Amino acid sequence: MDWESIVSVLMLRVSLLFTGLVEETAIVSQIERSGESCDITLSAERVVDGAKLGDSVSVNGCCLTIVGMSENQLTFQAGTETLSKTNLGGFEIGSVVNLERALRAGDRLGGHYVSGHIDGIGRVAARNDEGEWAEFRFAVSRELTSQMASKGSIAVDGVSLTLVDVMDEEFSVALIPHTLQVTTLGRLQVGDTVNIETDILAKYVQQQLERAQPK
């Protein structure tokens, strides 16, 4: 598959994608567990406006479906897979999360294409604050770093960021004051876990290269 074909596939899926530009942070107001799944209710403001049952919303980078709502509340269901392979399983009452509504056809793309399907969990390995800026280093698996490149894109808890350095099992990003203030990333400390989604284009490229390898 050539680059034009890859981009065409992404454009066909545009209504199911996000951009990694957080619209607001919301607070977990209720958690109801039922067996190995749970209902998570968030108190929000901006994302509630115009929302409908069945809409897709990125919650810390994880695509979830609205199953209940009221004036300023949104309820989502998370199953075993989601709870075990994302940081949603660690939510508590009062936890703060990033929210973004799905990209609509014709919307301006300010970040990068984000699917809302988490590839793995990362952990804050280091944080270095320099004035109003902050540089973070995250520990991840080699499987994830194989889909990263310096100056490429990465989604951390649903936030579109630019990679600075990529190592075997770590990567770093530099966060501007605005990102630190309007997303949950400014709250992160060493040891905290985050949801990681690598760039969709990187996945396609890796897949095509693997298929091209002689067997």
SEMIPA-492448 format. One line per 2 residues: number of its first residue (from 1); their letters; for each residue z, y, x of N, C-alpha, C. Coordinates in pm, whole numbers. Example, Ala and Ser with C-alpha at 12.3 -4.5 7.8 and 13.67 -1.06 7.14 Angstrom:
2
1> as> 780,-569,1319,780,-450,1230,780,-330,1320; 708,-225,1285,714,-106,1367,787,3,1290;
//
This chain:
215
1> md> 0,-120,85,0,0,0,0,124,89; -94,219,65,-101,339,146,-7,446,90;
3> we> 1,560,162,94,666,122,61,723,-16; -69,739,-47,-107,793,-178,-62,700,-290;
5> si> -71,570,-266,-28,473,-368,122,479,-387; 195,492,-276,341,500,-284,383,622,-365;
7> vs> 324,736,-336,359,859,-408,322,845,-556; 209,780,-586,168,761,-724,270,679,-801;
9> vl> 323,574,-737,425,490,-801,549,573,-832; 589,657,-738,707,741,-760,685,839,-874;
11> ml> 566,897,-882,538,993,-988,541,926,-1125; 494,800,-1133,498,729,-1260,641,706,-1306;
13> rv> 735,701,-1210,875,674,-1243,958,801,-1249; 893,918,-1245,965,1044,-1229,1072,1067,-1336;
15> sl> 1048,1019,-1461,1146,1041,-1567,1271,958,-1548; 1269,862,-1453,1384,775,-1430,1453,809,-1299;
17> lf> 1418,923,-1240,1471,958,-1110,1563,1079,-1116; 1635,1098,-1006,1720,1215,-988,1674,1288,-861;
19> tg> 1732,1404,-835,1692,1481,-717,1800,1489,-611; 1922,1450,-645,2032,1464,-549,2092,1602,-546;
21> lv> 2056,1686,-643,2115,1819,-655,2219,1815,-766; 2345,1816,-729,2455,1801,-824,2460,1922,-918;
23> ee> 2469,1894,-1049,2475,2002,-1147,2618,2051,-1169; 2713,1958,-1160,2853,1997,-1174,2942,1882,-1131;
25> ta> 3068,1911,-1107,3166,1806,-1084,3244,1788,-1214; 3283,1665,-1242,3356,1632,-1364,3481,1554,-1328;
27> iv> 3574,1547,-1423,3702,1480,-1399,3712,1355,-1486; 3755,1245,-1426,3778,1122,-1502,3899,1143,-1592;
29> sq> 3876,1137,-1723,3985,1164,-1817,4041,1037,-1881; 3962,929,-1879,4009,805,-1941,3934,686,-1881;
31> ie> 4006,576,-1863,3947,450,-1817,3999,338,-1905; 3909,268,-1971,3948,156,-2057,3885,29,-2002;
33> rs> 3967,-61,-1955,3918,-185,-1896,3910,-296,-2000; 3803,-374,-1992,3783,-487,-2082,3726,-601,-2000;
35> ge> 3812,-696,-1964,3770,-804,-1876,3736,-748,-1739; 3614,-775,-1691,3574,-728,-1559,3490,-601,-1565;
37> sc> 3474,-543,-1683,3401,-418,-1698,3496,-310,-1748; 3446,-188,-1756,3531,-82,-1807,3447,33,-1863;
39> di> 3508,111,-1951,3449,234,-2003,3513,350,-1928; 3430,439,-1877,3479,554,-1800,3442,681,-1876;
41> tl> 3542,760,-1911,3518,885,-1983,3542,1003,-1889; 3446,1095,-1888,3453,1212,-1802,3460,1340,-1884;
43> sa> 3538,1436,-1837,3540,1569,-1896,3440,1654,-1819; 3338,1702,-1889,3231,1778,-1825,3199,1902,-1909;
45> er> 3113,1987,-1856,3073,2107,-1928,2921,2121,-1934; 2857,2137,-1821,2714,2164,-1817,2631,2043,-1860;
47> vv> 2663,1924,-1809,2582,1806,-1837,2593,1762,-1982; 2702,1796,-2049,2719,1761,-2190,2617,1835,-2276;
49> dg> 2580,1955,-2235,2489,2038,-2312,2353,1969,-2328; 2317,1938,-2451,2189,1875,-2478,2185,1726,-2453;
51> ak> 2296,1668,-2410,2299,1524,-2381,2293,1443,-2510; 2237,1322,-2500,2226,1233,-2615,2272,1093,-2575;
53> lg> 2315,1016,-2673,2349,877,-2646,2226,806,-2589; 2249,728,-2484,2138,658,-2420,2078,731,-2303;
55> ds> 2115,857,-2282,2062,932,-2167,2118,875,-2037; 2040,889,-1932,2084,845,-1799,2143,963,-1723;
57> vs> 2255,938,-1657,2323,1040,-1577,2365,978,-1445; 2348,1052,-1338,2395,1008,-1208,2542,1044,-1193;
59> vn> 2626,943,-1177,2769,962,-1157,2802,918,-1015; 2829,1013,-928,2847,983,-786,2728,906,-729;
61> gc> 2609,940,-781,2488,877,-731,2450,749,-801; 2534,701,-892,2508,576,-963,2454,605,-1103;
63> cl> 2337,553,-1134,2275,578,-1263,2348,502,-1373; 2407,576,-1468,2479,517,-1580,2425,571,-1711;
65> ti> 2447,497,-1820,2398,535,-1952,2513,588,-2037; 2488,699,-2107,2588,755,-2197,2602,663,-2319;
67> vg> 2723,611,-2342,2748,523,-2456,2839,588,-2560; 2896,704,-2526,2981,776,-2619,2995,919,-2574;
69> ms> 3014,1010,-2667,3029,1150,-2630,3096,1230,-2740; 3158,1340,-2697,3217,1435,-2789,3187,1574,-2734;
71> en> 3259,1674,-2778,3227,1812,-2740,3219,1833,-2589; 3312,1782,-2515,3309,1799,-2370,3344,1669,-2296;
73> ql> 3312,1557,-2361,3343,1427,-2302,3219,1338,-2302; 3200,1265,-2193,3092,1168,-2182,3152,1033,-2143;
75> tf> 3113,926,-2211,3165,793,-2181,3052,704,-2132; 3080,631,-2024,2983,540,-1963,3048,402,-1950;
77> qa> 2965,298,-1952,3014,163,-1926,2970,120,-1787; 3062,59,-1716,3032,7,-1582,3068,-141,-1578;
79> gt> 2972,-223,-1536,2993,-366,-1531,3047,-412,-1397; 3061,-543,-1383,3118,-602,-1263,3041,-563,-1137;
81> et> 2909,-572,-1144,2826,-540,-1027,2847,-397,-981; 2846,-305,-1076,2864,-163,-1043,3002,-136,-985;
83> ls> 3104,-193,-1046,3241,-169,-1001,3268,-228,-863; 3201,-339,-831,3228,-407,-704,3146,-352,-588;
85> kt> 3030,-290,-618,2941,-248,-511,2923,-97,-500; 3006,-23,-574,3008,123,-562,3154,168,-558;
87> nl> 3174,298,-538,3312,347,-537,3366,377,-677; 3287,346,-781,3334,367,-916,3453,277,-949;
89> gg> 3461,163,-882,3572,73,-906,3706,129,-861; 3702,232,-778,3825,296,-731,3864,420,-810;
91> fe> 3790,450,-917,3822,568,-997,3961,556,-1059; 4029,670,-1066,4157,681,-1134,4151,803,-1226;
93> ig> 4246,812,-1318,4254,932,-1401,4272,1053,-1309; 4186,1152,-1325,4194,1271,-1242,4095,1271,-1126;
95> sv> 4029,1157,-1100,3927,1153,-995,3815,1251,-1028; 3761,1314,-926,3652,1411,-944,3521,1347,-900;
97> vn> 3415,1363,-981,3287,1298,-953,3172,1398,-963; 3060,1362,-899,2939,1444,-906,2851,1398,-1022;
99> le> 2794,1493,-1096,2707,1460,-1208,2570,1527,-1193; 2467,1453,-1233,2331,1509,-1240,2254,1437,-1349;
101> ra> 2185,1514,-1434,2100,1454,-1535,1969,1407,-1472; 1902,1312,-1539,1776,1258,-1488,1669,1366,-1482;
103> lr> 1583,1353,-1383,1473,1446,-1363,1372,1431,-1475; 1326,1544,-1531,1224,1542,-1635,1089,1577,-1575;
105> ag> 982,1523,-1633,847,1554,-1585,826,1706,-1589; 780,1761,-1479,757,1905,-1472,871,1981,-1408;
107> dr> 989,1917,-1391,1101,1984,-1325,1069,2007,-1178; 1127,2111,-1122,1111,2139,-981,1199,2043,-901;
109> lg> 1143,1991,-793,1216,1897,-708,1274,1971,-589; 1406,1996,-592,1467,2071,-484,1531,1982,-379;
111> gh> 1558,1855,-413,1620,1764,-318,1518,1661,-272; 1542,1533,-302,1444,1429,-278,1458,1325,-389;
113> yv> 1361,1235,-399,1367,1135,-505,1485,1041,-484; 1573,1034,-585,1691,948,-583,1686,860,-707;
115> sg> 1697,728,-689,1682,635,-801,1810,614,-880; 1925,637,-819,2051,609,-887,2096,464,-871;
117> hi> 2026,390,-784,2065,252,-755,2126,248,-614; 2255,226,-609,2330,235,-483,2294,118,-391;
119> dg> 2269,149,-265,2233,46,-167,2355,-12,-96; 2462,63,-90,2581,14,-23,2690,119,-17;
121> ig> 2803,79,37,2918,167,50,2928,215,194; 2959,343,211,2987,399,343,3130,445,349;
123> rv> 3178,469,471,3315,516,488,3315,634,586; 3393,736,555,3401,852,642,3467,812,774;
125> aa> 3389,817,883,3441,780,1015,3497,900,1089; 3444,1019,1060,3493,1140,1127,3451,1262,1046;
127> rn> 3535,1366,1054,3503,1494,991,3539,1605,1089; 3443,1692,1116,3465,1802,1209,3430,1933,1140;
129> de> 3533,2011,1106,3512,2141,1041,3492,2250,1146; 3383,2325,1128,3352,2436,1217,3329,2560,1132;
131> ge> 3435,2642,1118,3426,2756,1029,3413,2708,885; 3310,2757,814,3289,2715,676,3200,2592,666;
133> wa> 3147,2546,778,3062,2427,780,3146,2304,812; 3086,2187,791,3154,2062,828,3050,1958,866;
135> ef> 3079,1884,971,2993,1773,1011,3067,1643,983; 2999,1552,914,3057,1423,879,2984,1312,950;
137> rf> 3059,1210,988,2999,1088,1041,3044,973,951; 2947,896,901,2975,787,808,2944,652,872;
139> av> 3032,556,851,3010,420,899,2945,339,787; 2832,274,820,2758,192,723,2706,67,794;
141> sr> 2642,-21,721,2588,-142,779,2455,-114,849; 2416,-204,940,2286,-192,1008,2171,-202,908;
143> el> 2193,-276,802,2090,-290,699,2053,-154,642; 2151,-67,627,2125,66,573,2065,159,678;
145> ts> 2117,157,800,2064,247,902,1919,214,938; 1877,90,912,1738,53,940,1641,127,848;
147> qm> 1694,187,740,1612,263,646,1637,413,660; 1691,456,773,1720,596,797,1649,646,921;
149> as> 1624,777,925,1564,840,1042,1617,982,1052; 1641,1027,1173,1687,1164,1194,1593,1263,1128;
151> kg> 1650,1359,1057,1579,1462,980,1524,1408,848; 1550,1280,819,1510,1223,691,1614,1253,584;
153> si> 1597,1194,467,1686,1220,354,1779,1103,327; 1897,1137,274,1997,1037,236,2074,1092,116;
155> av> 2119,1005,27,2203,1047,-85,2343,991,-63; 2442,1080,-56,2582,1042,-38,2658,1084,-163;
157> dg> 2710,986,-237,2774,1014,-366,2683,1097,-455; 2551,1069,-446,2456,1137,-532,2408,1271,-482;
159> vs> 2453,1313,-364,2416,1443,-309,2304,1425,-207; 2193,1496,-225,2081,1489,-133,2115,1564,-4;
161> lt> 2109,1491,109,2144,1550,238,2037,1515,342; 2035,1593,449,1944,1568,560,2019,1500,674;
163> lv> 1966,1389,722,2029,1316,831,2018,1394,961; 2126,1397,1038,2125,1460,1171,2100,1353,1276;
165> dv> 2197,1266,1297,2182,1156,1393,2197,1023,1321; 2120,923,1364,2130,788,1309,2155,692,1423;
167> md> 2267,619,1415,2303,520,1515,2297,381,1454; 2337,279,1529,2327,142,1479,2404,121,1350;
169> ee> 2527,172,1343,2610,149,1225,2678,278,1180; 2618,390,1211,2672,519,1170,2557,619,1152;
171> fs> 2584,723,1073,2492,836,1065,2576,962,1044; 2516,1077,1076,2588,1202,1061,2507,1301,978;
173> va> 2578,1391,911,2517,1498,833,2599,1625,854; 2534,1740,840,2602,1869,850,2596,1935,713;
175> li> 2712,1972,659,2719,2027,524,2743,2177,526; 2662,2248,449,2676,2393,437,2792,2425,343;
177> ph> 2845,2547,348,2958,2584,262,2932,2559,113; 2809,2587,66,2778,2568,-77,2799,2423,-118;
179> tl> 2748,2329,-39,2762,2187,-72,2908,2145,-72; 2984,2195,23,3126,2162,31,3202,2214,-90;
181> qv> 3156,2327,-145,3227,2390,-257,3191,2333,-392; 3063,2297,-413,3019,2260,-548,3004,2109,-569;
183> tt> 3032,2029,-469,3028,1883,-485,3162,1825,-440; 3178,1696,-457,3302,1630,-417,3310,1608,-266;
185> lg> 3200,1632,-194,3199,1602,-51,3298,1688,27; 3326,1806,-22,3422,1892,46,3563,1835,44;
187> rl> 3590,1740,-45,3723,1679,-57,3739,1557,34; 3629,1510,91,3634,1385,167,3718,1396,293;
189> qv> 3791,1289,321,3870,1278,443,3838,1145,510; 3876,1131,636,3849,1009,711,3908,888,636;
191> gd> 3825,786,620,3867,665,550,3820,657,407; 3780,770,347,3731,769,210,3597,695,201;
193> tv> 3573,630,86,3448,559,66,3350,644,-15; 3220,623,11,3116,696,-60,3002,601,-95;
195> ni> 2927,637,-199,2809,560,-237,2689,608,-156; 2612,514,-104,2497,546,-20,2369,495,-85;
197> et> 2269,583,-95,2135,541,-134,2036,595,-31; 1964,506,34,1865,548,132,1740,597,61;
199> di> 1652,661,137,1531,722,82,1437,615,25; 1386,638,-94,1295,542,-159,1172,516,-73;
201> la> 1116,620,-14,997,602,69,1027,511,188; 1147,523,244,1185,438,358,1186,292,317;
203> ky> 1230,264,195,1232,126,147,1091,70,136; 999,150,81,861,105,68,799,80,205;
205> vq> 823,172,298,765,158,431,818,31,499; 950,11,492,1010,-108,553,953,-235,492;
207> qq> 937,-236,360,883,-354,292,742,-384,337; 659,-279,349,520,-301,390,512,-347,535;
209> le> 598,-294,620,598,-337,759,640,-483,773; 740,-522,694,786,-661,699,677,-756,649;
211> ra> 605,-715,546,497,-800,494,381,-811,592; 365,-707,675,254,-707,770,283,-790,895;
213> qp> 410,-829,912,446,-908,1029,383,-1047,1022; 325,-1096,1132,268,-1231,1130,374,-1336,1106;
215> k> 339,-1438,1032,434,-1545,1001,402,-1671,1082;
//
